[in-house]
């Protein structure tokens, strides 16, 4: 036992030193990641489309939105179905007209019921697919080498000049961002994509949850342009001694991470990303989303400051 203790004793000091060094390194790396700021461009709306209304036919009146059957008198007389009058127990002009109106009302009720049933079955249990259409939520994340400073400058320029208060402006942001990523394939090191289908009623909540998860990874948003609200944090000028101290105590940034969150009306099918070609195809597909389809957009990237 004493022999074993004497054998292990010389190894304890190096192990203790190594553990202290590892704890120091990882704690500094965590601080460096926590202190990293990010940029954000976003906006959009999940307002429901206005329900379409069918214009009444000219000359209509009574029940059924102005519908009346041509070829039959609009007042007095009978409808041509003698069983209606005995059923109501009345006859003559007013009774015939009243029977017609009752028949039309019952017919319209049955037609509307069948139509609602068909809409419900065709939209997966939703009462009206025209006001609660399908929505695709896509999250694309791309990691690039830190040398991709041109991309960082492009995103800063887009954020400072984008019109994020209109669907056309957001569509331009999406096109410019995907185009900038496509121009720097030599820096691509990592990519992942997630897509899910939702309905308009619940899409906004899911989209906001995705955005909050990504935004929480930043210590602060040093540049943001959301719904035409442009905010930029003041960059503190560091002295040479402070920069040297920062380099010694913080882990170096090796990557630029860009995240795209896209909410588009309809079924947007994006490929799984397992190669550079897949990523290129996914970027082209997202960049081609029209302003009519685009409901909401978030572009997030870190680091944002060029000297971060």
C-alpha positions in Angstrom: 0.0 0.0 0.0 2.8 2.4 0.9 4.5 1.4 -2.3 1.4 2.3 -4.4 1.0 5.6 -2.6 4.6 6.5 -3.2 4.1 5.6 -6.9 1.0 7.8 -7.3 2.3 10.7 -5.3 4.5 12.2 -8.1 1.5 12.1 -10.5 -0.8 14.1 -8.3 0.8 17.4 -8.7 0.8 17.4 -12.6 -2.8 16.3 -12.5 -3.7 19.1 -10.2 -2.0 21.6 -12.3 -3.6 20.3 -15.5 -7.1 20.4 -13.9 -6.5 24.0 -12.8 -5.4 25.0 -16.3 -8.4 23.3 -17.9 -10.8 25.0 -15.5 -9.2 28.4 -16.3 -9.4 27.8 -20.1 -13.0 26.7 -20.1 -14.1 29.4 -17.8 -12.5 32.0 -20.0 -14.0 30.5 -23.1 -17.5 30.6 -21.6 -17.0 34.3 -20.7 -15.8 35.0 -24.2 -18.9 33.4 -25.7 -21.2 35.1 -23.2 -19.7 38.5 -24.0 -20.3 38.1 -27.8 -22.8 40.5 -29.3 -24.9 39.9 -32.4 -26.9 41.6 -35.1 -30.6 41.2 -36.0 -32.8 42.1 -39.0 -36.4 41.2 -38.9 -40.1 42.0 -39.2 -43.3 40.7 -40.6 -46.9 40.1 -39.8 -49.1 37.1 -39.2 -52.4 38.9 -39.8 -55.1 36.7 -41.2 -56.2 37.3 -44.8 -59.6 38.9 -45.1 -62.3 36.4 -45.9 -63.6 36.6 -49.4 -67.2 37.4 -49.9 -69.3 36.5 -53.0 -71.1 39.5 -54.5 -74.9 39.1 -54.5 -76.4 38.5 -57.9 -78.3 41.5 -59.3 -82.0 41.6 -58.6 -81.7 39.3 -55.6 -83.8 39.6 -52.4 -85.1 37.6 -49.5 -83.2 34.6 -48.2 -80.0 33.1 -49.6 -78.1 36.3 -50.3 -80.2 37.5 -53.1 -80.7 34.2 -54.9 -83.9 33.5 -56.8 -84.6 31.0 -59.3 -85.1 32.4 -62.8 -88.2 31.2 -64.7 -90.5 31.5 -61.7 -92.6 34.4 -60.6 -91.0 36.4 -57.7 -94.3 37.2 -56.1 -97.5 35.2 -55.8 -98.3 31.9 -57.2 -96.7 28.6 -56.4 -93.2 27.2 -56.8 -94.3 24.3 -58.9 -94.1 21.7 -56.0 -97.7 21.2 -54.9 -96.6 19.3 -51.8 -95.2 22.5 -50.1 -98.6 24.2 -49.8 -100.5 21.3 -48.2 -97.5 20.9 -45.8 -97.8 24.4 -44.6 -101.6 24.2 -44.5 -102.0 27.4 -46.6 -102.6 28.1 -50.2 -102.7 30.9 -52.6 -100.3 33.7 -53.4 -98.7 34.5 -50.0 -98.6 30.9 -49.0 -96.8 30.0 -52.2 -94.2 32.8 -51.7 -93.7 31.8 -48.0 -93.2 28.2 -49.1 -90.6 29.2 -51.6 -88.6 31.3 -49.0 -88.7 28.4 -46.5 -87.5 26.0 -49.1 -84.6 28.3 -50.2 -83.6 28.8 -46.6 -83.5 25.1 -45.9 -81.6 24.4 -49.1 -79.0 27.1 -48.3 -78.6 25.7 -44.8 -77.9 22.2 -46.1 -75.5 23.5 -48.8 -73.6 25.6 -46.2 -73.4 22.6 -43.8 -72.0 20.3 -46.5 -69.5 23.0 -47.5 -68.3 23.6 -44.0 -67.9 19.8 -43.5 -65.8 19.6 -46.7 -63.6 22.5 -45.7 -63.0 21.0 -42.3 -62.0 17.6 -43.7 -59.8 19.1 -46.4 -57.9 21.4 -44.1 -57.0 18.8 -41.4 -59.8 19.7 -38.9 -59.6 23.5 -39.3 -62.9 25.2 -39.8 -61.9 27.5 -42.7 -58.7 26.9 -44.6 -59.0 30.2 -46.4 -58.5 32.2 -43.1 -56.2 29.6 -41.5 -53.9 28.6 -44.3 -50.8 26.4 -43.9 -47.5 28.0 -43.0 -43.9 26.7 -43.3 -41.4 27.6 -40.6 -37.8 27.2 -41.6 -34.6 27.6 -39.6 -31.3 27.6 -41.6 -28.0 28.0 -39.7 -24.6 28.5 -41.4 -21.2 28.6 -39.7 -18.4 30.3 -41.6 -14.7 30.8 -40.9 -14.0 34.1 -39.1 -12.1 35.3 -42.2 -15.4 35.9 -43.9 -15.3 39.6 -42.9 -16.9 40.7 -46.2 -20.1 38.8 -45.2 -20.1 40.5 -41.8 -19.8 43.9 -43.6 -22.6 42.9 -46.0 -25.0 42.0 -43.1 -24.1 45.3 -41.3 -24.9 47.3 -44.5 -28.2 45.4 -45.0 -29.2 46.1 -41.4 -28.5 49.8 -41.7 -30.4 50.3 -44.9 -33.2 47.8 -45.0 -36.9 48.6 -45.0 -38.1 46.1 -42.5 -41.6 47.5 -42.3 -42.9 46.2 -45.6 -43.1 42.7 -47.1 -41.2 43.9 -50.2 -38.4 45.2 -48.0 -38.2 42.0 -46.0 -38.1 40.0 -49.2 -35.2 42.1 -50.4 -33.4 41.4 -47.1 -33.9 37.7 -47.6 -32.6 37.9 -51.1 -29.6 40.0 -50.2 -28.7 37.7 -47.2 -28.9 34.5 -49.1 -27.0 36.0 -52.0 -24.2 37.1 -49.7 -24.0 33.6 -48.2 -23.9 32.1 -51.7 -20.9 34.4 -52.6 -18.7 33.0 -49.8 -18.8 29.1 -50.2 -15.1 28.9 -49.5 -15.8 29.8 -45.8 -18.7 27.4 -45.2 -17.8 25.0 -42.4 -21.1 24.0 -40.9 -24.8 24.1 -41.8 -28.1 22.7 -40.5 -31.7 23.2 -41.5 -35.0 22.5 -39.7 -38.5 22.9 -41.1 -42.0 22.4 -39.7 -45.5 22.9 -40.9 -48.1 24.9 -38.9 -51.3 26.8 -39.4 -51.6 30.6 -39.3 -53.3 30.5 -35.9 -50.3 29.0 -34.2 -47.5 29.9 -36.5 -46.7 33.3 -34.9 -46.2 31.7 -31.5 -43.9 29.0 -32.9 -41.9 31.6 -34.9 -41.4 33.9 -31.9 -40.3 30.9 -29.8 -37.6 30.1 -32.4 -36.5 33.7 -32.6 -36.2 34.1 -28.8 -34.1 30.9 -28.5 -31.6 32.3 -31.0 -31.6 35.8 -29.6 -30.9 34.5 -26.1 -27.6 33.2 -27.3 -26.3 36.8 -27.6 -25.2 38.9 -24.6 -26.6 41.9 -26.4 -27.8 42.9 -29.8 -25.3 45.5 -30.9 -27.1 46.2 -34.2 -30.7 45.6 -35.0 -33.3 46.8 -37.5 -36.7 45.3 -36.7 -40.0 46.8 -38.1 -38.2 50.0 -39.1 -36.7 50.5 -35.6 -32.9 50.8 -36.1 -30.8 50.5 -33.0 -27.0 50.4 -32.8 -24.9 50.2 -29.7 -21.9 52.5 -29.3 -18.7 50.7 -29.9 -16.2 51.4 -27.1 -12.7 52.3 -28.5 -10.1 50.0 -26.8 -6.6 51.1 -26.2 -3.7 48.9 -27.3 -3.2 47.6 -23.7 -6.9 46.7 -23.4 -6.9 44.9 -26.7 -3.8 43.0 -25.6 -5.4 42.1 -22.3 -8.6 41.0 -24.2 -6.6 38.7 -26.4 -4.9 37.1 -23.5 -8.0 36.5 -21.4 -10.6 35.6 -24.1 -10.8 32.7 -26.5 -10.4 33.8 -30.1 -13.5 33.8 -32.3 -13.1 31.2 -35.0 -16.5 31.3 -36.7 -19.2 33.7 -37.9 -22.7 32.1 -37.4 -25.7 33.3 -39.5 -29.2 32.1 -38.7 -32.2 32.6 -41.0 -35.7 32.2 -39.7 -38.3 32.2 -42.5 -42.1 32.0 -42.1 -43.8 31.5 -45.5 -47.4 30.8 -46.4 -47.9 27.5 -48.1 -45.8 24.3 -48.1 -42.2 25.3 -48.6 -40.2 22.1 -49.2 -36.5 22.6 -48.4 -33.9 19.9 -48.8 -31.9 18.3 -46.0 -28.5 19.8 -45.8 -25.8 17.1 -45.9 -23.3 18.8 -48.3 -22.3 22.1 -49.8 -24.6 21.4 -52.8 -27.5 20.9 -50.5 -26.8 24.1 -48.7 -26.5 26.0 -52.0 -29.9 24.5 -53.1 -31.5 25.5 -49.7 -30.2 29.1 -50.0 -31.5 29.4 -53.5 -34.9 28.1 -52.5 -35.3 30.4 -49.5 -34.0 33.4 -51.5 -36.7 32.7 -54.1 -39.6 33.1 -51.6 -41.9 35.9 -52.9 -43.0 38.8 -50.9 -46.6 37.5 -51.2 -45.6 34.3 -49.5 -43.2 35.8 -46.9 -45.0 36.4 -43.6 -42.0 37.0 -41.2 -38.2 37.0 -41.3 -35.4 37.0 -38.8 -31.7 37.3 -39.8 -29.3 36.9 -36.8 -25.6 36.8 -36.9 -22.7 36.8 -34.4 -20.2 38.4 -34.0 -21.6 41.6 -35.3 -18.8 44.1 -34.7 -15.9 43.8 -37.1 -13.4 43.8 -34.2 -15.3 41.3 -32.0 
